[in-house]
Amino acid sequence: MTHSTSNEDSRLSLWLRVREFAVPAPMIESATVLRATGDWAAACAAAHVDVDLNLRQTARLHGRELAARLRTDLRHLAPDLLRWHMPRIAPNGLLRPGLTLSLARYGEGDGTVHLVARTPPAWADAGQRISLALWDGSRSGPYPHPHPNRRFRLDLHRHLWDARRAGELRARSETAPHARGWAVDRWPAEARLLLRAEGQDEGTVAVRVGGRRQVTLDVDASGVRDQGRQGGQGPAPPLILPDAATWVLPDLALLRAGLIEADRLHPLVAAALVPSGSPTAEPYGHQSENGTRTVECRGARHRIGLVDGVLVALDHDATEIRREELLAALTGTPLPCLQAIETAHRSPDCLLDVRTQLEHGDDAGAQATVDRLLGAGTRLPEGALRDVLEEAARRQIDHGLFRAGLGPGPAKQPDRSPRKGRARPRHATYP
């Protein structure tokens, strides 16, 4: 296997896991229903998007016309689709931290107002929440980088968040497969879109292709005149191709590789990429109810399962269980069925999934996974499972402090990152 093929396989494996956990089916279903009723604010809440803007204040500050355009965009914002397409980082596919990206621009020149989506810094990323706000050049709030990022922007890719434009997704992502995941065939067209948005008919556009490397496109009205590659930290052209246009859409790459079916995609994405597909009643990531499990117990196969919401040994009566618990207290060797229950409480087989759900902000899904395994309201003993849940609760406190502007200064920010030894996060789509 070549190096590039190995990297591509790793990238697709990462995106497959992101698609399973980052935007769970209940979130999509709730956000879709609320958006359809016109309650865009409730749809944002369902998709864990905090709304840090006020339409009345916007009308006072920027005029009724701008406020009306903003209100229309918000009513068609699919916050779950936005979450689906937000930039992410390796190795866990979490939201890229400390980012401000533009979703829409209103006005021109110095009077331009941006509708932006923001992510908190890594130390306060519990819940993987996104903030929706307006940016007019002023700095306010706790977010460390309020200025819209030139590279990570979606104002030229509204099909990645605007339900009205989602049908454009197929045409905007059509490209021949490339060994390293680059959407090379789309670069000239996307570069022309970028130039036109900046009021230019021709010019030079940089394409970041990983690390410190970039490709420069010299574009005129007829297409790309010249294309060159450079490395190092040389002077960059003033325009950078948006990251969303640089890479093959992850969903398209997963479909081509046969790693995902249409019914596991976001419904708006599936409708655009596989219009002939037949969506199922429960799209994307449904988890079946947990049944009983068998345990080898002293020469016989016994069952453990939930009874009245409690995980119990089904093939031992209450008297035998009490006797065995007493013997275990004296000898330290529990009955195999009791050992299995203890292991399930401390470090269950689902621990990795629970950890991943919590990392991606799906607290409800994580709790449901634990409840299906152990029963609702189970008091957990010391062990890996309780540690994971307690750590998630502590991180929620950090996020609350950040949102309130009460977080620690840069020198005292806790190191929550799993990327030990890395000064900066690595983009999840880098080859």
N, C-alpha and C positions, 0 to 999 in steps of 0.2 A: 504494500500500500504506500503511495506517495505521501509526502508530507502534507501537500495541499488537500489531498483526499481525506487524510486523517483529521485535519483541522475542520474540514467541512462536515464530516460525520459528527465530530464533537459539537460543532455549532448547532447542527440539527437536533442532536440529542438534548441540548440545553433548551432549545425553543420548544421541543415537544413537552418537556417538563413544565416550562413556563405556561404553555397553553392549557395544561391540565390544572394548574394551581393558581395562576395569577388573577384570572377573572372567572370565578366559579359560576356554575349554571344558575344558582339562586340569585346571584347578583345581576346577571344578564336578564333574567326573567323579570325581576322586580323593576330594574331600571327601564326596561322596554315598556312595561305596562304603564308606569308613571309618566314616561315621556309621551306615550300615545294619548294620555288624558290631558296633556298640556302642562303638567306640573313638573317643570324642568328642575326646580330646586329640590324637590323630593327625589327625582331621578338621580341628581348629583349625590344626594345623601346616600341613596342605595348603592351607588358605585364608589363610596368612600371618597368623594370629592367635596372639599370644603369650599363654600362660596364666600369669598372675601370682597364682594362688591355690592353696591346698592344702586338700583336703577334710578330712583328719585334723585339721589345725590349726583349720579352721572348726568341726568338731564340738567341739573342746576349748573354743574361745572362745565359741561361740554355741549350743551344744547339738546333740544328734544329730538332733532333728526338723528344725531349719533345714538342717543339712547334708544330710539325706535329700531335702528339697525342692530344694535346690540341685543335688544329684547328678541328680535326675530332669530338671530343666531343662537341665542340661548335656548329658545324653544325647539330648535332642531339639533342642538348638541346631543349626541349620544355619549354620555360620560363613560359608559362601559366600553364603547368602541374606542374612545380616547385612551382609556387605561390599557386596552388590548394593544395599542400601537405606540405607547410611550417608549422612549429610549430606555434600554435596560443594560445591565452590566454583568459580566461573568464574575465568579463562577456560578452564582445562584440565580441569575436572571432577575434580580431585584431592580426596582426603578433606579435610574441614574440619579444619584443624590445631588442636592444643591443646584438644581437646574431650573432655569426660567426659559420657556419656549413660547413663541408667539403663535396663537391660533388664528387671529384675524387682526387686520390693521384698518383703522378708520382715520381718514384724513391723509394729508401729505405733509412732507417736510417736517419742520420743527413742531408742528401741531398734531403729528401722528399720535394716535392713542392705540395701544395694543390690548387685545384680550389675550391674557397669558395664562399658562398652566405652570405651576411651580411644584418642586419637590423639596422636602426639607433636607438638611445635611445628614450624612450617614449616621451620626450619633443620635439623631432624633427621628429616625425613619420608621419607628414602630407603627404598625398598621398600614404601612405603604400608602399613605394618604397623599392626595394631590390637592393643591389649592388653586382656585379659579379667581382671577383678579384682573383689574385694569392697571395698565402702566402708561403713564404720560410723561415719563422722564424724571419724576420725583422718586425719592427713596423713602419707603415707609414699611413698617412691619419687621418681623424677625428674620426674613429670608435673606441670606448673605449675598446672593447674586440676583438682584431684582431686574437687571437689564436683560432683555431678551437675547438669547444666545444666537449668534449668526449661523452656526452650523446646525444646531438642533432647533428646527422651526417647522411648524405645520401650517402656517398661513398660506403656503403654496401647495399644500396637500390636504385640502379640506375633506377629501374623500376618506381620510383616516379618522375623522371625528364627526363630520356633519352627515346626518342621516339622509339629507337631500342629495348628497353627492356620492354616497357610498357605491352607487352603481358604476361610477367611473373607475373604481378600483382595478378592475380587470385590464382596461385599456392602459392605465397608468403603470401597471406592473408587468405587462407583456414584455418579455425579454428572453433571449436565448440563454440556456444554462451556461454558467461560467464556473470553472473548476474552483475558484476561490470565493464564489458567492457574489461577485460584483455584478451590478446591472449595467454593464458596459453599453449595451445597445440603447439604453434609455438616456445616457448622459447627454448627448447633443440636444435632444428635445427638451430635457429638463433644464439644461443650461440656458436655452433660449427663453424658456418660461421665466427663469430667474432674472435674466437681463431685461426682459420686457417689464417685469414687476418693478425694476429699478429705473425704468424710463430710458433704457438703452437699447439700441438696435444691434449692437455688436460689442465685443469686449472679451476679456480673459476671465475664465472661471477656474477656480482650483477645486480639485476633487481629492478629499482626504481618503487614502486607501490603507490606513493602518499605521500605527506608530507615528514616525515623523516623515513618512513618505506621502507624496501627493502627485497627482497628474494635473497638468494645466491644459485647458481647452481654449483655443483661440477661435472664437466664434464670430461669424458674420451672418448676414441675412440668409445666405444660401446653405449654411451649415457650419461644420467644424473645418477651419482652414488648416489648423496645425494642432498636433497633440504631442506633448512632451512629458517626461517624468523627471522628478527631482527628489532628492532626499535631503536630510539634514534640516537646518532651521533657516533656510534662505528666505528672502522676502516673499511673502504670499500675496497673490492678487487680492484686491479689496473684496471680491465676491467669492463665496465658498458655496459649492453645491450642497443643498440641504442633505443631511444624513439620510433622510427617508428616501431620497432619490439615488443614493449611492449603491445600495444593496438590493439584491433580489428580495422581494417580500417574503418573510419567513413562512407564511402560510402557503404561498405558492411553491416554495422549495420543499416543504414537508409533503404537499400533495404530489409533486413530481417524484419524490423519493418513495412514495407509497407508505409513508409513516403515519399518515393521519387521514381519516375519512371526513367527508363534508359535514356530517352531523356532529363532529367534534369541533368545528370552527364556530366563531361568532356568527350568528344568523345573518347579519348584514354582509359579512365577508363571504359566507357560503353562497348567498344569493348572487353575489357578484362574480365569484370565481367558478362556481359550479351551478350555473342557473338551472340545469336539468336535474340537479340532485333532489332527492326527496327527504326533507328534514324529518327526523323522528320526533316522537312525542316528548322525549326527554333528551334534548341535545346536550352534548358536551359535558362529560365528566360525571354522570350520575353514578353514585355508589350504592350498591345493593345492601340490603339489611344483613347484619351479621347473624349467622346461624350458630348451631352448637359445634364444638370442636371435640376431637377425640384425644385421649391421653393413654399411653401405656402405663397401667397402674397395677403392679404386682401380678403380672402374668395375664392381665385382662385388659380389654379396651373399654375405657370409661369415657363418659361425656361430661363436658363442662359447658355451661350456657347461662343465659340470663333468666332469672325467675323473679318476678315483681321488681324488675330493675336492678337486680343484684346478681353478680357473677357467682355461681355456686357449682359444686360437684353434684351432678344429677344422679349418679349411681351410688351414692352413699347417704344413709339416713342421718338425721340430726344427731342421734345418740353416737353413732360411729364417728361423725365429724368432731363432736365435742371430745370424745376419747382420744382421737388422733391429735387434736390440737393440744391436749394436755400432755400427751407423750412427746410431741414435738418440742414443747416447752422444756421438758426434762432431758431429752436426748439430742435435740437440735436437728432431727431428721424428719421433716414432715412427710405425710402421705404424698405420692406423686401428683395426685389431682390437686392437692392444696399447694404444692410447689408450683404447678402450672398457673394457678390463680394468682399466687404471689408474684410470679414473673410477669404476668399480664398487667398487674397493678404497677409494678416498678418500672419495667422496661418492655412494653408490649411490642409485638411485631409491627404495629402501625406507627411506632415512634417516629420513623423518618417522615412519614406522611404528615403526622401532626406537626412536627418541627417545620416542614416546608409550608404547610397551611398558615402557621403562625408567622413565618417570615414574610409571606405575601399578604398578610393582613386579614386572612380569612379566619378570624377568631371563632365565628359561629360554626364554620365547617370543622375546625379542629375540635371544638367542644362536642359537636355531633358525632365525630369519629370516636372520641373517648367514651361518650355515652352509649354508642352502639356496642362497644367492646366490653365496657365495665358496668354499664348502668348509669342512669342519671343520678347526680348528687353523691357519687361514690367519694369517700374520703381516701385520698391517695397516701400511701406510706412514703417514706423517704426513698428516693430513687430518681432515675433519669427522667421519667415522665413528669414527676412533680417539679423537678428542676427546670424543665423546658417551659412549663406553664407559668412558673413563678418568674422566670426571666422575661417572658413575654409581658407579664403584668408590670414589671419594673420598667421595661422599655416604653410602655404606654405612659407611665408617669413622666419619663424624659420628654416624650412628644408633647404632652400637655404643658410642661414647663416651657418648651420651645415656642409653642403657639401663643403662650401668654407673655413671651418676651422675657422669661425668667431663667432661661438656660444658662449654663456656665459659659465663661468667655472662651475664646479659641484655645488658650493655653491649658484650660482645665476640662476640655470636652472629653468625655469618656471614649475609649477606643472600643467600638462595638463591631468593627469590621472584621469579617472572616478572612480578608485578603491580607494576611500577615506578610510584611516585607514589601508591599506595594504602596508607592506613594500616591498613585492615582488609580481609580477604578478602571477596569478594562471593559470596553464596550462589548455587549453580548454578541454583536454581529460581526466582530472583527474575525478575519480568517486566521 
